[in-house]
Amino acid sequence: MDISPAHAILNRALQLPDLKSEERATALMNIGKLYDREDKNEEALNAYQQIQKLNVSDATKTKSWQAIVDVYVKEVLYDDGAT
């Protein structure tokens, strides 16, 4: 499935003027999920880690930490062949 249009839309969203931190975090979270679906773990982690630098709610930061952990867990499971 080609998800490049979704990437393009979300990257354009990040360029919108006056984008609030929570909105930026939502876009970054969705970008991270797209990268995760493509098994591009480094890119996914980068998107999730950018959320940690934003002035967002603790709940939003917690969601990004959970996503970061999920990527690392997936890497361990697939690297060890324990699926």
FIKOLZA-196942 format. One record per residue: x, y, z of N, C-alpha, C in turn; residue in one letter; residue number from 1. Coordinates in steps of 0.1 Angstrom, whole numbers, plus 5000, padded with zeros to 4 digits. Layout:
REM residues N
<n.east X	n.north Y	n.up Z	ca.east X	ca.north Y	ca.up Z	c.east X	c.north Y	c.up Z	residu A	num NUM>
...
REM end
This chain:
REM residues 83
<n.east 5008	n.north 4988	n.up 5000	ca.east 5000	ca.north 5000	ca.up 5000	c.east 5009	c.north 5012	c.up 5000	residu M	num 1>
<n.east 5006	n.north 5022	n.up 4991	ca.east 5014	ca.north 5034	ca.up 4990	c.east 5008	c.north 5044	c.up 5000	residu D	num 2>
<n.east 5017	n.north 5047	n.up 5010	ca.east 5012	ca.north 5057	ca.up 5020	c.east 5019	c.north 5070	c.up 5019	residu I	num 3>
<n.east 5026	n.north 5072	n.up 5008	ca.east 5033	ca.north 5085	ca.up 5006	c.east 5024	c.north 5097	c.up 5005	residu S	num 4>
<n.east 5011	n.north 5096	n.up 5000	ca.east 5002	ca.north 5107	ca.up 5001	c.east 5000	c.north 5111	c.up 5016	residu P	num 5>
<n.east 4999	n.north 5102	n.up 5025	ca.east 4996	ca.north 5105	ca.up 5039	c.east 5008	c.north 5112	c.up 5044	residu A	num 6>
<n.east 5020	n.north 5108	n.up 5041	ca.east 5033	ca.north 5114	ca.up 5045	c.east 5032	c.north 5129	c.up 5041	residu H	num 7>
<n.east 5029	n.north 5131	n.up 5028	ca.east 5029	ca.north 5144	ca.up 5022	c.east 5019	c.north 5154	c.up 5029	residu A	num 8>
<n.east 5007	n.north 5148	n.up 5032	ca.east 4997	ca.north 5157	ca.up 5039	c.east 5002	c.north 5160	c.up 5053	residu I	num 9>
<n.east 5007	n.north 5151	n.up 5060	ca.east 5011	ca.north 5153	ca.up 5074	c.east 5023	c.north 5163	c.up 5074	residu L	num 10>
<n.east 5033	n.north 5161	n.up 5065	ca.east 5044	ca.north 5170	ca.up 5065	c.east 5040	c.north 5185	c.up 5061	residu N	num 11>
<n.east 5029	n.north 5186	n.up 5052	ca.east 5024	ca.north 5199	ca.up 5049	c.east 5017	c.north 5205	c.up 5062	residu R	num 12>
<n.east 5011	n.north 5196	n.up 5069	ca.east 5004	ca.north 5201	ca.up 5082	c.east 5014	c.north 5207	c.up 5091	residu A	num 13>
<n.east 5026	n.north 5201	n.up 5092	ca.east 5036	ca.north 5206	ca.up 5101	c.east 5041	c.north 5220	c.up 5097	residu L	num 14>
<n.east 5039	n.north 5224	n.up 5084	ca.east 5043	ca.north 5237	ca.up 5079	c.east 5033	c.north 5248	c.up 5081	residu Q	num 15>
<n.east 5021	n.north 5244	n.up 5086	ca.east 5010	ca.north 5254	ca.up 5088	c.east 5015	c.north 5265	c.up 5098	residu L	num 16>
<n.east 5012	n.north 5277	n.up 5095	ca.east 5015	ca.north 5288	ca.up 5105	c.east 5005	c.north 5287	c.up 5117	residu P	num 17>
<n.east 5010	n.north 5291	n.up 5128	ca.east 5002	ca.north 5291	ca.up 5140	c.east 4997	c.north 5277	c.up 5145	residu D	num 18>
<n.east 5005	n.north 5267	n.up 5141	ca.east 5001	ca.north 5253	ca.up 5145	c.east 5005	c.north 5252	c.up 5160	residu L	num 19>
<n.east 4995	n.north 5248	n.up 5168	ca.east 4996	ca.north 5247	ca.up 5182	c.east 5005	c.north 5235	c.up 5185	residu K	num 20>
<n.east 5011	n.north 5235	n.up 5197	ca.east 5020	ca.north 5223	ca.up 5201	c.east 5013	c.north 5210	c.up 5201	residu S	num 21>
<n.east 5001	n.north 5210	n.up 5206	ca.east 4993	ca.north 5197	ca.up 5206	c.east 4990	c.north 5192	c.up 5192	residu E	num 22>
<n.east 4987	n.north 5202	n.up 5183	ca.east 4984	ca.north 5198	ca.up 5170	c.east 4997	c.north 5193	c.up 5163	residu E	num 23>
<n.east 5008	n.north 5199	n.up 5165	ca.east 5021	ca.north 5195	ca.up 5160	c.east 5024	c.north 5181	c.up 5165	residu R	num 24>
<n.east 5021	n.north 5179	n.up 5178	ca.east 5024	ca.north 5165	ca.up 5184	c.east 5015	c.north 5155	c.up 5177	residu A	num 25>
<n.east 5003	n.north 5158	n.up 5174	ca.east 4994	ca.north 5149	ca.up 5168	c.east 4999	c.north 5145	c.up 5154	residu T	num 26>
<n.east 5003	n.north 5155	n.up 5146	ca.east 5009	ca.north 5152	ca.up 5133	c.east 5021	c.north 5144	c.up 5134	residu A	num 27>
<n.east 5030	n.north 5147	n.up 5144	ca.east 5042	ca.north 5139	ca.up 5145	c.east 5039	c.north 5125	c.up 5150	residu L	num 28>
<n.east 5029	n.north 5123	n.up 5158	ca.east 5025	ca.north 5110	ca.up 5162	c.east 5021	c.north 5102	c.up 5150	residu M	num 29>
<n.east 5013	n.north 5108	n.up 5142	ca.east 5008	ca.north 5101	ca.up 5130	c.east 5019	c.north 5098	c.up 5120	residu N	num 30>
<n.east 5029	n.north 5107	n.up 5119	ca.east 5040	ca.north 5105	ca.up 5110	c.east 5048	c.north 5093	c.up 5116	residu I	num 31>
<n.east 5050	n.north 5093	n.up 5129	ca.east 5057	ca.north 5081	ca.up 5135	c.east 5050	c.north 5068	c.up 5132	residu G	num 32>
<n.east 5037	n.north 5068	n.up 5133	ca.east 5029	ca.north 5056	ca.up 5130	c.east 5031	c.north 5052	c.up 5116	residu K	num 33>
<n.east 5031	n.north 5061	n.up 5107	ca.east 5033	ca.north 5057	ca.up 5093	c.east 5047	c.north 5051	c.up 5091	residu L	num 34>
<n.east 5057	n.north 5057	n.up 5097	ca.east 5070	ca.north 5051	ca.up 5096	c.east 5071	c.north 5038	c.up 5102	residu Y	num 35>
<n.east 5064	n.north 5036	n.up 5113	ca.east 5064	ca.north 5023	ca.up 5120	c.east 5057	c.north 5013	c.up 5111	residu D	num 36>
<n.east 5047	n.north 5016	n.up 5104	ca.east 5040	ca.north 5007	ca.up 5095	c.east 5050	c.north 5002	c.up 5084	residu R	num 37>
<n.east 5059	n.north 5012	n.up 5080	ca.east 5069	ca.north 5009	ca.up 5069	c.east 5081	c.north 5002	c.up 5075	residu E	num 38>
<n.east 5081	n.north 4999	n.up 5088	ca.east 5093	ca.north 4994	ca.up 5095	c.east 5105	c.north 5003	c.up 5094	residu D	num 39>
<n.east 5103	n.north 5016	n.up 5093	ca.east 5114	ca.north 5026	ca.up 5094	c.east 5115	c.north 5031	c.up 5108	residu K	num 40>
<n.east 5121	n.north 5022	n.up 5116	ca.east 5122	ca.north 5025	ca.up 5130	c.east 5129	c.north 5037	c.up 5134	residu N	num 41>
<n.east 5140	n.north 5040	n.up 5128	ca.east 5147	ca.north 5053	ca.up 5132	c.east 5139	c.north 5065	c.up 5129	residu E	num 42>
<n.east 5132	n.north 5065	n.up 5118	ca.east 5124	ca.north 5077	ca.up 5114	c.east 5112	c.north 5078	c.up 5124	residu E	num 43>
<n.east 5106	n.north 5066	n.up 5127	ca.east 5095	ca.north 5067	ca.up 5137	c.east 5100	c.north 5072	c.up 5150	residu A	num 44>
<n.east 5111	n.north 5067	n.up 5155	ca.east 5117	ca.north 5072	ca.up 5168	c.east 5119	c.north 5087	c.up 5167	residu L	num 45>
<n.east 5125	n.north 5092	n.up 5156	ca.east 5127	ca.north 5106	ca.up 5155	c.east 5115	c.north 5114	c.up 5156	residu N	num 46>
<n.east 5104	n.north 5110	n.up 5150	ca.east 5091	ca.north 5117	ca.up 5150	c.east 5086	c.north 5117	c.up 5165	residu A	num 47>
<n.east 5086	n.north 5105	n.up 5171	ca.east 5081	ca.north 5104	ca.up 5185	c.east 5090	c.north 5113	c.up 5195	residu Y	num 48>
<n.east 5103	n.north 5113	n.up 5193	ca.east 5112	ca.north 5120	ca.up 5201	c.east 5110	c.north 5135	c.up 5200	residu Q	num 49>
<n.east 5106	n.north 5140	n.up 5188	ca.east 5104	ca.north 5154	ca.up 5186	c.east 5092	c.north 5159	c.up 5195	residu Q	num 50>
<n.east 5083	n.north 5150	n.up 5198	ca.east 5072	ca.north 5153	ca.up 5206	c.east 5076	c.north 5157	c.up 5220	residu I	num 51>
<n.east 5087	n.north 5150	n.up 5225	ca.east 5092	ca.north 5152	ca.up 5238	c.east 5097	c.north 5166	c.up 5240	residu Q	num 52>
<n.east 5101	n.north 5173	n.up 5229	ca.east 5107	ca.north 5186	ca.up 5230	c.east 5096	c.north 5197	c.up 5229	residu K	num 53>
<n.east 5084	n.north 5193	n.up 5227	ca.east 5073	ca.north 5203	ca.up 5226	c.east 5067	c.north 5206	c.up 5239	residu L	num 54>
<n.east 5061	n.north 5218	n.up 5240	ca.east 5054	ca.north 5222	ca.up 5252	c.east 5039	c.north 5216	c.up 5251	residu N	num 55>
<n.east 5038	n.north 5203	n.up 5255	ca.east 5025	ca.north 5196	ca.up 5254	c.east 5022	c.north 5190	c.up 5267	residu V	num 56>
<n.east 5010	n.north 5185	n.up 5268	ca.east 5005	ca.north 5179	ca.up 5281	c.east 5013	c.north 5167	c.up 5284	residu S	num 57>
<n.east 5013	n.north 5163	n.up 5297	ca.east 5019	ca.north 5151	ca.up 5302	c.east 5013	c.north 5139	c.up 5295	residu D	num 58>
<n.east 5000	n.north 5139	n.up 5292	ca.east 4994	ca.north 5128	ca.up 5286	c.east 4999	c.north 5126	c.up 5271	residu A	num 59>
<n.east 5002	n.north 5137	n.up 5264	ca.east 5007	ca.north 5136	ca.up 5251	c.east 5021	c.north 5131	c.up 5251	residu T	num 60>
<n.east 5029	n.north 5136	n.up 5261	ca.east 5043	ca.north 5131	ca.up 5262	c.east 5043	c.north 5116	c.up 5266	residu K	num 61>
<n.east 5034	n.north 5112	n.up 5274	ca.east 5033	ca.north 5098	ca.up 5278	c.east 5030	c.north 5089	c.up 5266	residu T	num 62>
<n.east 5021	n.north 5094	n.up 5257	ca.east 5017	ca.north 5086	ca.up 5245	c.east 5030	c.north 5085	c.up 5236	residu K	num 63>
<n.east 5038	n.north 5095	n.up 5235	ca.east 5049	ca.north 5094	ca.up 5227	c.east 5060	c.north 5085	c.up 5233	residu S	num 64>
<n.east 5061	n.north 5085	n.up 5246	ca.east 5070	ca.north 5076	ca.up 5253	c.east 5066	c.north 5061	c.up 5251	residu W	num 65>
<n.east 5052	n.north 5059	n.up 5251	ca.east 5047	ca.north 5046	ca.up 5249	c.east 5050	c.north 5041	c.up 5234	residu Q	num 66>
<n.east 5049	n.north 5050	n.up 5225	ca.east 5052	ca.north 5047	ca.up 5211	c.east 5067	c.north 5044	c.up 5209	residu A	num 67>
<n.east 5075	n.north 5051	n.up 5216	ca.east 5090	ca.north 5049	ca.up 5216	c.east 5093	c.north 5035	c.up 5221	residu I	num 68>
<n.east 5087	n.north 5032	n.up 5232	ca.east 5089	ca.north 5018	ca.up 5238	c.east 5084	c.north 5007	c.up 5229	residu V	num 69>
<n.east 5073	n.north 5010	n.up 5222	ca.east 5067	ca.north 5000	ca.up 5213	c.east 5077	c.north 4997	c.up 5201	residu D	num 70>
<n.east 5083	n.north 5008	n.up 5196	ca.east 5093	ca.north 5006	ca.up 5186	c.east 5105	c.north 4997	c.up 5190	residu V	num 71>
<n.east 5110	n.north 5000	n.up 5202	ca.east 5121	ca.north 4993	ca.up 5208	c.east 5117	c.north 4978	c.up 5210	residu Y	num 72>
<n.east 5105	n.north 4976	n.up 5215	ca.east 5101	ca.north 4962	ca.up 5218	c.east 5099	c.north 4955	c.up 5205	residu V	num 73>
<n.east 5094	n.north 4961	n.up 5195	ca.east 5093	ca.north 4955	ca.up 5182	c.east 5106	c.north 4951	c.up 5176	residu K	num 74>
<n.east 5116	n.north 4960	n.up 5178	ca.east 5130	ca.north 4957	ca.up 5173	c.east 5135	c.north 4945	c.up 5180	residu E	num 75>
<n.east 5134	n.north 4944	n.up 5193	ca.east 5139	ca.north 4933	ca.up 5201	c.east 5132	c.north 4920	c.up 5196	residu V	num 76>
<n.east 5119	n.north 4920	n.up 5195	ca.east 5112	ca.north 4908	ca.up 5191	c.east 5116	c.north 4903	c.up 5177	residu L	num 77>
<n.east 5117	n.north 4912	n.up 5168	ca.east 5121	ca.north 4908	ca.up 5154	c.east 5136	c.north 4905	c.up 5153	residu Y	num 78>
<n.east 5144	n.north 4912	n.up 5161	ca.east 5158	ca.north 4908	ca.up 5160	c.east 5161	c.north 4895	c.up 5167	residu D	num 79>
<n.east 5154	n.north 4891	n.up 5177	ca.east 5156	ca.north 4879	ca.up 5184	c.east 5148	c.north 4867	c.up 5177	residu D	num 80>
<n.east 5140	n.north 4871	n.up 5168	ca.east 5131	ca.north 4860	ca.up 5161	c.east 5121	c.north 4854	c.up 5171	residu G	num 81>
<n.east 5117	n.north 4862	n.up 5181	ca.east 5108	ca.north 4857	ca.up 5191	c.east 5093	c.north 4860	c.up 5187	residu A	num 82>
<n.east 5090	n.north 4861	n.up 5175	ca.east 5076	ca.north 4865	ca.up 5172	c.east 5067	c.north 4853	c.up 5172	residu T	num 83>
REM end
